[in-house]
């Protein structure tokens, strides 16, 4: 089976994470997700993610590392989704929506309620472990 590639940005800022809600008119239901999209150039995954976030939200991001990868289906097509931990370049980013109806900065508890897909929960658990690790280092 050939998978299409997609990337998503888990954008953290000041103890919160950015999530975006798809517009209701999209082919997919209006659910909360980490912003991102399909990969056009598989040789430049990080460049693709930066481009997607700039197009969708109008902000520049710094990519830290690959947080989680999992397979999923979208419109009956198999995808490999790569979730990267990122930070906004500007600590007070002015978000301009194009592909989403709404965005929110949420804490981990609200995040786990709004992103309820089991594979998204894996991303959230990794975030919790990272936060706990860095908190214990202080």
Phi and psi restraints in degrees (value plus and minus 20) as a CYANA .aco file:
   2 UNK   PHI    -111.8   -71.8
   2 UNK   PSI     104.4   144.4
   3 UNK   PHI    -116.2   -76.2
   3 UNK   PSI     121.7   161.7
   4 UNK   PHI    -104.8   -64.8
   4 UNK   PSI     132.8   172.8
   5 UNK   PHI    -118.4   -78.4
   5 UNK   PSI     121.3   161.3
   6 UNK   PHI    -159.4  -119.4
   6 UNK   PSI     132.6   172.6
   7 UNK   PHI    -145.6  -105.6
   7 UNK   PSI     129.3   169.3
   8 UNK   PHI    -157.9  -117.9
   8 UNK   PSI     126.3   166.3
   9 UNK   PHI    -125.0   -85.0
   9 UNK   PSI      99.8   139.8
  10 UNK   PHI    -114.7   -74.7
  10 UNK   PSI      70.7   110.7
  11 UNK   PHI    -110.7   -70.7
  11 UNK   PSI      95.0   135.0
  12 UNK   PHI    -124.8   -84.8
  12 UNK   PSI     122.2   162.2
  13 UNK   PHI    -179.7  -139.7
  13 UNK   PSI     100.6   140.6
  14 UNK   PHI      34.4    74.4
  14 UNK   PSI      23.7    63.7
  15 UNK   PHI      59.5    99.5
  15 UNK   PSI     -12.2    27.8
  16 UNK   PHI    -147.5  -107.5
  16 UNK   PSI     145.6   185.6
  17 UNK   PHI    -144.7  -104.7
  17 UNK   PSI     121.5   161.5
  18 UNK   PHI    -108.1   -68.1
  18 UNK   PSI     107.5   147.5
  19 UNK   PHI    -144.7  -104.7
  19 UNK   PSI     135.4   175.4
  20 UNK   PHI    -150.0  -110.0
  20 UNK   PSI     126.4   166.4
  21 UNK   PHI    -126.7   -86.7
  21 UNK   PSI     107.3   147.3
  22 UNK   PHI     -81.1   -41.1
  22 UNK   PSI     128.3   168.3
  23 UNK   PHI     -85.3   -45.3
  23 UNK   PSI     123.0   163.0
  24 UNK   PHI     -81.1   -41.1
  24 UNK   PSI     -46.1    -6.1
  25 UNK   PHI    -100.6   -60.6
  25 UNK   PSI     -26.4    13.6
  26 UNK   PHI     -84.0   -44.0
  26 UNK   PSI     140.4   180.4
  27 UNK   PHI     -84.8   -44.8
  27 UNK   PSI     -43.2    -3.2
  28 UNK   PHI    -117.5   -77.5
  28 UNK   PSI     136.0   176.0
  29 UNK   PHI     -84.7   -44.7
  29 UNK   PSI     134.1   174.1
  30 UNK   PHI     -96.3   -56.3
  30 UNK   PSI      63.2   103.2
  31 UNK   PHI    -133.3   -93.3
  31 UNK   PSI     143.1   183.1
  32 UNK   PHI     -98.4   -58.4
  32 UNK   PSI     123.0   163.0
  33 UNK   PHI    -175.9  -135.9
  33 UNK   PSI     148.6   188.6
  34 UNK   PHI    -101.7   -61.7
  34 UNK   PSI     113.1   153.1
  35 UNK   PHI     -87.4   -47.4
  35 UNK   PSI     131.5   171.5
  36 UNK   PHI     142.7   182.7
  36 UNK   PSI    -177.1  -137.1
  37 UNK   PHI     157.3   197.3
  37 UNK   PSI    -192.8  -152.8
  38 UNK   PHI     -88.3   -48.3
  38 UNK   PSI     128.1   168.1
  39 UNK   PHI    -111.0   -71.0
  39 UNK   PSI     108.2   148.2
  40 UNK   PHI    -114.7   -74.7
  40 UNK   PSI     -57.0   -17.0
  41 UNK   PHI    -139.2   -99.2
  41 UNK   PSI      79.4   119.4
  42 UNK   PHI     -88.1   -48.1
  42 UNK   PSI     -28.7    11.3
  43 UNK   PHI    -104.5   -64.5
  43 UNK   PSI     -26.3    13.7
  44 UNK   PHI    -160.7  -120.7
  44 UNK   PSI      45.5    85.5
  45 UNK   PHI     -80.3   -40.3
  45 UNK   PSI     -63.4   -23.4
  46 UNK   PHI     -88.0   -48.0
  46 UNK   PSI     -59.1   -19.1
  47 UNK   PHI     -83.2   -43.2
  47 UNK   PSI     -58.1   -18.1
  48 UNK   PHI     -83.5   -43.5
  48 UNK   PSI     -62.6   -22.6
  49 UNK   PHI     -86.1   -46.1
  49 UNK   PSI     -64.4   -24.4
  50 UNK   PHI     -79.9   -39.9
  50 UNK   PSI     -61.5   -21.5
  51 UNK   PHI     -83.1   -43.1
  51 UNK   PSI     -66.1   -26.1
  52 UNK   PHI     -78.8   -38.8
  52 UNK   PSI     -66.0   -26.0
  53 UNK   PHI     -88.5   -48.5
  53 UNK   PSI     -57.7   -17.7
  54 UNK   PHI     -84.2   -44.2
  54 UNK   PSI     -62.3   -22.3
  55 UNK   PHI     -87.7   -47.7
  55 UNK   PSI     -64.5   -24.5
  56 UNK   PHI    -100.5   -60.5
  56 UNK   PSI     -55.0   -15.0
  57 UNK   PHI    -143.1  -103.1
  57 UNK   PSI     -31.9     8.1
  58 UNK   PHI      52.5    92.5
  58 UNK   PSI       3.5    43.5
  59 UNK   PHI    -145.2  -105.2
  59 UNK   PSI     133.0   173.0
  60 UNK   PHI    -112.9   -72.9
  60 UNK   PSI     122.6   162.6
  61 UNK   PHI    -146.0  -106.0
  61 UNK   PSI     135.3   175.3
  62 UNK   PHI    -125.7   -85.7
  62 UNK   PSI     104.5   144.5
  63 UNK   PHI    -110.6   -70.6
  63 UNK   PSI     108.5   148.5
  64 UNK   PHI    -111.8   -71.8
  64 UNK   PSI     -79.7   -39.7
  65 UNK   PHI    -187.5  -147.5
  65 UNK   PSI     145.6   185.6
  66 UNK   PHI     -91.1   -51.1
  66 UNK   PSI     102.0   142.0
  67 UNK   PHI    -111.7   -71.7
  67 UNK   PSI     -63.3   -23.3
  68 UNK   PHI    -181.5  -141.5
  68 UNK   PSI     125.8   165.8
  69 UNK   PHI    -151.6  -111.6
  69 UNK   PSI     118.7   158.7
  70 UNK   PHI    -174.3  -134.3
  70 UNK   PSI     141.6   181.6
  71 UNK   PHI    -114.9   -74.9
  71 UNK   PSI     132.8   172.8
  72 UNK   PHI    -177.2  -137.2
  72 UNK   PSI     148.3   188.3
  73 UNK   PHI    -136.1   -96.1
  73 UNK   PSI     118.6   158.6
  74 UNK   PHI    -157.2  -117.2
  74 UNK   PSI     101.6   141.6
  75 UNK   PHI      33.2    73.2
  75 UNK   PSI      23.5    63.5
  76 UNK   PHI      43.4    83.4
  76 UNK   PSI      -1.9    38.1
  77 UNK   PHI    -133.6   -93.6
  77 UNK   PSI     115.9   155.9
  78 UNK   PHI     -99.2   -59.2
  78 UNK   PSI     115.4   155.4
  79 UNK   PHI    -147.6  -107.6
  79 UNK   PSI     129.7   169.7
  80 UNK   PHI    -126.3   -86.3
  80 UNK   PSI      95.3   135.3
  81 UNK   PHI    -121.8   -81.8
  81 UNK   PSI     102.6   142.6
  82 UNK   PHI    -124.1   -84.1
  82 UNK   PSI      97.4   137.4
  83 UNK   PHI    -121.2   -81.2
  83 UNK   PSI     100.4   140.4
  84 UNK   PHI    -128.7   -88.7
  84 UNK   PSI     116.8   156.8
  85 UNK   PHI     -96.3   -56.3
  85 UNK   PSI     107.7   147.7
  86 UNK   PHI    -156.3  -116.3
  86 UNK   PSI     144.3   184.3
  87 UNK   PHI    -152.3  -112.3
  87 UNK   PSI     125.8   165.8
  88 UNK   PHI     -91.2   -51.2
  88 UNK   PSI     123.3   163.3
  89 UNK   PHI     -83.6   -43.6
  89 UNK   PSI     -64.8   -24.8
  90 UNK   PHI    -112.5   -72.5
  90 UNK   PSI     104.8   144.8
  91 UNK   PHI     -87.6   -47.6
  91 UNK   PSI     -38.4     1.6
  92 UNK   PHI    -142.7  -102.7
  92 UNK   PSI      47.9    87.9
  93 UNK   PHI     -89.5   -49.5
  93 UNK   PSI     119.8   159.8
  94 UNK   PHI    -113.5   -73.5
  94 UNK   PSI      86.9   126.9
  95 UNK   PHI    -105.7   -65.7
  95 UNK   PSI     113.2   153.2
  96 UNK   PHI    -137.8   -97.8
  96 UNK   PSI      94.1   134.1
  97 UNK   PHI    -100.1   -60.1
  97 UNK   PSI     117.6   157.6
  98 UNK   PHI    -149.9  -109.9
  98 UNK   PSI     -66.2   -26.2
  99 UNK   PHI    -120.4   -80.4
  99 UNK   PSI     -25.7    14.3
 100 UNK   PHI    -144.6  -104.6
 100 UNK   PSI     135.7   175.7
 101 UNK   PHI    -110.0   -70.0
 101 UNK   PSI     -40.0     0.0
 102 UNK   PHI    -182.4  -142.4
 102 UNK   PSI     129.8   169.8
 103 UNK   PHI    -151.7  -111.7
 103 UNK   PSI     136.0   176.0
 104 UNK   PHI    -164.2  -124.2
 104 UNK   PSI     124.0   164.0
 105 UNK   PHI    -114.9   -74.9
 105 UNK   PSI      99.6   139.6
 106 UNK   PHI    -148.9  -108.9
 106 UNK   PSI     133.4   173.4
 107 UNK   PHI     -99.3   -59.3
 107 UNK   PSI     153.7   193.7
 108 UNK   PHI     -83.5   -43.5
 108 UNK   PSI     -54.9   -14.9
 109 UNK   PHI     -86.3   -46.3
 109 UNK   PSI     -68.2   -28.2
 110 UNK   PHI     -86.3   -46.3
 110 UNK   PSI     -56.0   -16.0
 111 UNK   PHI     -78.1   -38.1
 111 UNK   PSI     -65.6   -25.6
 112 UNK   PHI     -88.4   -48.4
 112 UNK   PSI     -42.2    -2.2
 113 UNK   PHI    -100.8   -60.8
 113 UNK   PSI     -58.2   -18.2
 114 UNK   PHI    -102.1   -62.1
 114 UNK   PSI     -52.1   -12.1
 115 UNK   PHI    -124.0   -84.0
 115 UNK   PSI      73.3   113.3
 116 UNK   PHI    -124.8   -84.8
 116 UNK   PSI     -14.8    25.2
 117 UNK   PHI     -90.5   -50.5
 117 UNK   PSI     117.5   157.5
 118 UNK   PHI     -74.7   -34.7
 118 UNK   PSI     -56.1   -16.1
 119 UNK   PHI     -92.6   -52.6
 119 UNK   PSI     -51.8   -11.8
 120 UNK   PHI     -89.0   -49.0
 120 UNK   PSI     -52.7   -12.7
 121 UNK   PHI     -82.4   -42.4
 121 UNK   PSI     -52.0   -12.0
 122 UNK   PHI     -82.4   -42.4
 122 UNK   PSI     -58.9   -18.9
 123 UNK   PHI     -84.7   -44.7
 123 UNK   PSI     -64.0   -24.0
 124 UNK   PHI     -82.4   -42.4
 124 UNK   PSI     -61.9   -21.9
 125 UNK   PHI     -82.9   -42.9
 125 UNK   PSI     -57.4   -17.4
 126 UNK   PHI     -86.3   -46.3
 126 UNK   PSI     -58.2   -18.2
 127 UNK   PHI     -80.8   -40.8
 127 UNK   PSI     -64.4   -24.4
 128 UNK   PHI     -79.4   -39.4
 128 UNK   PSI     -64.8   -24.8
 129 UNK   PHI     -83.8   -43.8
 129 UNK   PSI     -60.1   -20.1
 130 UNK   PHI     -84.3   -44.3
 130 UNK   PSI     -65.3   -25.3
 131 UNK   PHI     -83.4   -43.4
 131 UNK   PSI     -62.6   -22.6
 132 UNK   PHI     -84.1   -44.1
 132 UNK   PSI     -60.0   -20.0
 133 UNK   PHI     -82.0   -42.0
 133 UNK   PSI     -69.3   -29.3
 134 UNK   PHI     -90.3   -50.3
 134 UNK   PSI     -49.7    -9.7
 135 UNK   PHI     -87.8   -47.8
 135 UNK   PSI     -55.9   -15.9
 136 UNK   PHI     -95.6   -55.6
 136 UNK   PSI     -35.6     4.4
 137 UNK   PHI     -99.5   -59.5
 137 UNK   PSI     -37.7     2.3
